[in-house]
Amino acid sequence: MKCEICGRRAESRFCELHKKAEENLREKYKEWKKAMNICWEEYLREVLKNPMTGLWVKEVARVLLASPEGKEASSTQKKV
């Protein structure tokens, strides 16, 4: 199997590097959601706009936003 983003060898959707970026995105979302009352899709858009966001994370965020998973996650996650 190959990474959807870079084509490196992967055991799942993403290679080790992009998988770590996805994990970081999901972990930080918890903090953003608590602080800003933001949905998943909005969070991904904000991450993409942030000049301090790293390349790996931006690549993953773009893929997640473009996928049904990214859209579904935003509609199923309620604002707290």
C-alpha angles and dihedrals in degrees: 000000000000134000112263090225110039106010094239118145111281139177091212138004095316137034119248093271097048091041089057089049090052091049090051091049092052093045094050091047089069090060094044092048092052094046101038107022090234130159123233096256093048089048092053090050091050091049090053092051094049111100090206093061114109125241096248092053093046091051091052093044091053092051093047092049091050094049127082086238091063093049094043092049091057093050094047097046112083124214110249 
